[in-house]
């Protein structure tokens, strides 16, 4: 896991060496073990290395292929690199790294090397002969790529701060992206919170040639894979799910440094730890966070899993006083604004301080195995699909009869949807601040479609060919999963130089599970298919407990220990031109007065946004 940065100059009036160093220095936390550079008259490549596979200096980057034609910088891991290496007979390898295998694969197959790769990756390859830069990102978007283009250059980096550090662009807030953040707690593809900086879409590549660039999508989650399988046999389906998940965990144990696991005590992280114990050669190292506030504390369940699988368990008791110190560190580590992720930072830091460099995570299980309530809710809504065609006025009449609570506003939005499609329903399932409330708290007018709504509308018709529960999963991958969950896992773990690996984002596993019919996947109890596929691996106490989620007691702390911190930043953001000061501060007061219609996250997003704007000196 590393940080990459690069420049393709169009005018030759840029100090490439100095500029690319500034870009990589801004991301030094991503790779504290080594840095490296390649520059010529027109391009620069920079790399910060976190050593995981082949710890020798020979594996430092950039790396040239044996002919000297190609130069590569790479962030991520190719889990099947040994298998790919066997197909590259005759190549004179000089390292044992997955980076050199990736480079050799590109030198043999060009862009067609991508389907061979199983892993998480973002890489750039410079072809010195053809004068072409090629950049690619993994299928699920685990590893990020941000880029900026003007008349002078094409810039790219693993983080927004890396692009900004070039000094070749102004740091101005992107208004539409800020609206997106306040609506969904993150900023979706293709934009970022900074004007002009864009995100490369998951499963895509960029080719830069003759001062022009083109983007191509090489993998699409809506393309139905040719899964030849007897889905009429439930037992065989369960066995295949277990085999694929076991394989996904085993792949992610490949490392030349010690590794551990995040363990919340929920089904997903417990499944990963159980399979680590099953396929690994040593006792897993596990880490969890405990709280004094018992209604938020899951450490008891984590202890059950630790005892069952004989892990070397570590628990961080997070008291409010300790958390206040860590909160500032976490927010300073935030590359892009996010309403979540501080929990990932705290556990990542504990794992790193224990001496480990790699940790497996259970993120992604809810999205794949229908773990959220709205999976069932969507199936319920689809039962009334006939109402959406002839009963437009009836639905609008019903919407008008509802009140103005958060729940009522969400139902109104669903009733006013033009069709009973996940394209229109999903944004309401995931929305944090309703359009009506956002209009009240800001000076923006209501009515413009969000980035998420636009992206869902652009999904191809093949989306409707999937089972209904899988359609929800695909919407999740398009929205919250890619832009909040994966982004937070990357930015907050890499902030402390820890590599996080996510078995539930193995694309072989995902392609198979998306093809499974609804009646097999239907969650009669939480993630039934996953639990049954693991055939008793998990204790009933963990499987059948009330779903809690890995949450901090924000609503408690924001009214007590965090009150002054929140109030200070709310007062500052209230002075910004786009905020309705009177309404925002009144809403904060309602929260302090325990108005249960005001959710803590609706307030917290404004606090986070102001902190990020100030930290990055953004107007």
Secondary structure, DSSP 8 states (H G I E B T S, - for coil): -EEEEEEEESSS-S-HHHHHHHHHHTTGGG-BSEEEEEE-SSEEEEEEE---S--SGGG-SSEE-TTS-EEEEEEEEETTHHHHHHT-TT----S--HHHHHHHHHHHHGGGGGGG--EEEEEEEEETTTTEEEEEE-TT--S--EEEE-SSEEEEESSHHHHHTTSSS---B-HHHHHHHHHHSS--TTB-SBTT-EE--TTEEEEEETTEEEEEE---TTS-------TT-HHHHHHHHHHHHHHHHHHTT--SS-EEEE--SSHHHHHHHHHHHHH-SS--EEEEEE-SSGGG--HHHHHHHHHHHT-EEEEEE--HHHHHHHHHHHHHH-SS--SS-HHHHHHHHHHHHTT--EEEE-TTHHHHTT-SHHHHHHHHHHTTTTHHHH-HHHHHHHHHHS-SSHHHHHHHHHHT-SSSSHHHHHHHHH-SS-HHHHHHHBS--S----HHHHHHHHS-GGGGGS-HHHHHHHHHHHTHIIIIIHHHHHHHHHTTT-EEEEGGG-HHHHHHHHTS-HHHH--SSTTHHHHHHTTT-S-HHHHTS----S---HHHHTTTTTHHHHHHHHHHHTTSTTB-HHHHHHHHHHHHTT-TTS-HHHHHHHHHHHHHHHHTT--
